[in-house]
Every structure is written in C-alpha cells, then in structure tokens.
Amino acid sequence: MKKFTIEIATRATHGNIVPIEVQHRISIKKEIILQEDYDRMIKGLIPEQGTRIFIFFENNWFYIHKWIGGVGLFMAEIKKDKTEYYIDEFFVEGNIEKIIKPFNSDNDAENIRQFKYCIAKLIKHQMILENS
C-alpha cells in the first residue's frame, strides 16, 4: 500500500497550483458529509510514491489537482446548514484543451464518478493514517 503523509495539505504545500481556467459547473444530488469525514477531508492529501492527485481545503473550498504540474481537476464548496455539511455542486475544467484524462471529461456523469472517487480515496487514506 502507498504511504501518505500526515501533514495537512495547503496550497503552499504543492508550490505550483494551476487553477481551473474555465469553470464548468455540475449540480449533483446533495451529498451529505458526516462530521468525521469532514474532519478527514479538510486535512487533504499529499501524495507520495507516484500518486496522481493532490487535495487541499481552503476557505470552505475543496480543491483536487493533478500532482504532477498542479493542474486543477475539480473544486467544490463544502456548505453547512444548521445540522450538516454537504456538497450539491462542483466545478471541473471546461476548457476542452486542458481536460485531463482520465479525471476531467466532457461527460458530466463521468466527472461525477471521478469526483466522488477522489473524495472516497481521500477519506479512506485519512482513515488508514488514523489507524496506523
């Protein structure tokens, strides 16, 4: 299994973040985020040993970038109402020339699948760190 650092990821951790140039908005069914998963998500993900994604949290926004080159893949605001955290939309790169396969696609269903995969991967690896 790949090792992941315990350090909290920030924009400065990467040093070469390339923002999404053309934001393509995708609405999704409200994804409820449990408190313990929110606590894991805000730590982000700093990859080691060839992992492809870098994830950080800043000002209520969750950013997913390609590790090599820092190109923006996805971004989403984590919203909170009185009782829960949630995501009900996210953004992908809409500039067809900058679409990064297999992550960003011109197919919204595939983008939703990839976005949810990245979140699940982050939560899973933070859980592994907690138990190591």
KOLLOLO-624819 format. One record per residue: y, z, x of N, C-alpha, C in turn. Coordinates in steps of 0.2 Angstrom, whole numbers, padded with zeros to 4 digits, always signed. Each point is the difference from the previous one (the first is absolute). Example, Ala and Ser with C-alpha at 12.3 -4.5 7.8 and 13.67 -1.06 7.14 Angstrom:
KOLLOLO-624819
-0028+0039+0066+0006+0000-0004+0006+0000+0004
+0005-0004-0002+0006+0001+0004+0005+0003-0004
This chain:
KOLLOLO-624819
-0006+0000+0004+0006+0000-0004+0006+0000+0004
+0005-0004-0002+0007+0000+0004+0003+0007+0000
+0004+0001+0005+0004+0007+0000+0007-0002-0002
+0003+0005-0004+0007-0001-0002+0003+0006+0002
+0007+0000+0002+0004+0005+0003+0002+0005-0006
+0001+0006+0002+0002+0005-0005+0008+0000-0001
+0003-0003+0005+0008-0001+0000+0002-0003-0007
+0005+0002-0002+0003-0003-0006+0004-0006+0001
-0002-0005-0003+0003-0007+0001+0007+0000-0002
+0005-0003+0004+0007-0002-0002+0001-0007+0002
+0006-0002-0003+0002-0007+0002+0001+0000+0008
+0002+0005+0003+0001+0000+0007-0006+0000+0004
-0006+0002-0003-0006+0001+0003-0002-0007+0003
+0001-0005-0005-0002-0007+0002+0004-0003+0005
+0007+0000-0001+0005-0003+0004+0002-0007-0001
-0004-0004-0004+0001-0007-0002-0001-0001-0007
+0003+0003-0005-0001-0001-0007+0004-0006-0002
-0004-0005-0003+0003-0006-0003+0000+0001-0007
+0006+0001-0003+0000+0001-0008-0002-0007-0004
-0003+0001-0006-0001-0005-0004+0006-0004-0001
+0000-0006+0001+0006-0005-0001+0002-0002-0007
-0005-0002-0004+0000-0002-0007-0004+0005-0004
+0003+0004-0003-0004+0005-0004-0003-0003-0007
-0006-0001+0000-0004-0002-0006-0002+0006-0004
+0002+0002-0006-0001+0006-0003-0007-0001-0005
-0004+0004+0001-0006+0000-0004-0001+0007-0004
+0000-0001-0007-0001+0006-0004-0007+0001-0001
-0002+0007+0000-0007+0002-0001+0000+0005-0005
-0006+0001-0003-0001+0006-0004+0001+0006+0004
+0004+0005-0003+0002+0006+0003-0006+0003+0004
+0001+0001+0006-0005+0003+0005+0002+0007+0001
-0004+0005-0003+0002+0007+0001-0003+0002+0007
+0004+0004+0003-0001+0002+0007-0001+0008+0000
-0006+0002+0001-0001+0008+0000+0004+0003+0006
+0002+0006-0001+0004+0004+0005-0003-0001+0007
-0006+0002+0000-0004+0000+0007+0000-0007+0003
+0000-0005-0004+0000-0007+0003+0007-0002+0002
+0005+0002-0004+0007-0001+0002+0001+0004+0007
-0002+0006+0000+0001+0003+0007-0004-0003+0006
-0005-0004-0002-0003-0004+0005+0004-0006+0002
+0002-0004-0006+0003-0006+0001+0007+0001+0004
+0003+0005-0001+0007+0000+0004-0001+0001+0007
-0006+0002+0003-0001+0000+0007-0001-0006+0003
-0001-0005-0004-0001-0007+0003-0006-0001+0004
+0000-0006+0003-0006-0002+0004+0002-0003+0006
-0002+0003+0006+0002-0003+0007-0007-0003+0002
-0001-0006+0001-0007-0003+0002-0001+0001+0007
-0006+0000+0002-0003+0000+0007-0006-0005-0001
-0002-0002+0006-0006-0004+0001+0000-0007-0004
+0005-0003-0001+0000-0007-0003+0001+0000-0008
+0002+0006-0003+0001+0000-0007+0006-0004-0001
+0000-0003-0006+0005-0005-0002+0006+0002-0003
+0000+0006-0003+0006+0002-0004+0003+0006+0002
+0007+0000+0000+0004+0006+0001+0004+0002-0006
-0001+0007-0002+0003+0002-0006+0005+0006+0001
+0006+0000-0003+0004+0005+0000+0004+0001-0006
+0003+0006-0001+0003+0002-0006+0007+0002+0002
+0005-0002-0004+0007+0001+0001+0004+0000-0006
+0004+0005-0001+0004+0000-0006-0003-0002-0007
-0006+0003-0001-0004-0002-0006-0003-0007+0000
+0001-0003+0005-0003-0007+0001-0006+0000+0005
-0005-0003-0002-0007-0001+0003+0000-0007+0003
+0000+0000+0007+0000-0007+0003-0007-0001+0004
-0002-0006-0001-0007-0002+0003+0002-0007+0004
-0001+0001+0007+0002-0006+0004-0006-0001+0005
+0000-0006+0002-0005-0003+0005+0001+0004+0006
-0005+0003+0003+0001+0003+0006+0002-0004+0006
-0003-0006+0001+0002-0004+0005+0006-0004-0003
+0006+0000+0004+0006-0003-0003+0004+0004-0005
-0003+0004-0003+0004+0005-0005+0003-0004-0006
-0003-0006-0002+0002-0004-0006-0002+0004-0006
+0005+0001-0005-0001+0003-0006-0005-0003-0005
-0004+0004-0002-0005-0003-0005+0001+0002-0007
+0001+0007-0001+0001+0002-0007+0005+0006+0001
+0004+0001-0006+0004+0006+0000+0000+0003-0007
+0000+0006-0001+0000+0003-0007+0004+0006+0000
+0004+0001-0006+0003+0007-0001-0005+0004-0003
-0001+0006+0003-0004+0005-0004+0005+0004-0004
-0001+0000-0007+0004+0003-0005-0003+0006-0002
+0004+0005-0003-0002+0006-0002+0003+0001-0007
-0004+0002-0005+0004+0003-0006-0002+0007+0000
+0001+0004-0005+0000+0007+0000-0007+0003+0002
-0006-0004-0001-0006+0003+0002-0004-0004+0005
+0002-0006+0002-0005-0004+0004+0004-0005+0004
-0003-0002+0006+0002-0006+0004-0004-0006-0003
+0004-0006+0001-0004-0006-0002+0004-0006+0003
-0004-0006+0000+0003-0006+0002-0001-0005-0006
+0005-0003-0002-0001-0005-0006+0002-0007+0002
+0002-0001+0007+0001-0007+0002+0001+0001+0008
-0001-0006+0003+0001+0000+0007+0002-0007+0002
+0002-0001+0006+0003-0007+0003-0005-0002+0005
+0000-0007+0001-0003-0003+0005+0004-0006+0003
-0001-0002+0005+0004-0006+0003-0001-0006-0004
+0006-0002-0003+0000-0006-0004+0002-0007+0004
+0001+0001+0006+0001-0006+0004-0006-0003+0002
-0002-0006-0003-0007-0003+0001-0001-0001+0008
+0005-0001+0004-0001-0001+0007-0002+0006+0004
+0001+0006-0003-0001+0006+0003-0006+0004-0003
-0003-0003-0005-0006+0003-0003-0005+0001+0006
-0003+0007+0000-0005+0002+0005-0006+0000-0003
-0005-0004+0001-0007+0000-0003-0004+0005+0005
-0004+0004-0003-0002+0000-0007+0004+0005-0004
+0005+0003+0002+0004+0005-0003+0004-0004-0006
+0006-0002+0002+0004-0003-0006-0003-0007-0002
+0001-0001-0006-0003-0007-0003+0005-0002-0005
-0001-0006-0002+0004-0003-0005-0003+0002-0007
-0005+0004+0000-0004+0002-0006+0001+0007-0001
+0004+0002-0006+0001+0006-0001-0006+0005-0001
-0005-0002-0003-0006+0004-0001-0003+0002+0007
+0000-0005+0005-0002+0001+0007+0004+0005+0003
+0007-0001-0001+0005+0005+0003-0001+0007-0003
-0002+0001-0006-0001+0006-0003-0006+0003+0003
-0006-0004+0001-0006+0003+0003+0001+0002+0007
+0004-0004+0004+0001+0002+0007+0005+0006+0001
+0005+0001-0005+0004+0006+0000-0004+0006-0001
-0004+0000-0005-0004+0006-0002-0005+0001+0006
-0002-0005+0003-0005+0001+0006+0004+0004+0005
+0006-0002+0002+0003+0003+0005+0002+0008-0001
+0001+0001-0007+0002+0007-0002-0007+0004+0001
-0005-0003-0003-0007+0004+0001-0002+0001+0007
+0001-0005+0004-0001+0001+0007+0004+0006+0003
+0006+0000-0001+0004+0005+0003-0002+0007-0003
-0001+0001-0006-0003+0006-0003-0006+0002+0003
-0005-0004+0001-0006+0001+0002+0000+0003+0008
+0004-0004+0004+0001+0002+0007+0003+0007+0001
+0005+0001-0005+0004+0007+0001-0005+0005-0002
-0005-0001-0005-0005+0005-0002-0005+0001+0006
-0002-0005+0003-0004+0001+0006+0004+0004+0006
+0006-0001+0001+0004+0004+0005+0000+0007-0002
+0001+0001-0007+0000+0007-0002-0007+0004+0001
-0005-0004+0000-0007+0003+0000-0003+0000+0007
+0004-0002+0005-0002-0001+0007+0002+0006+0004
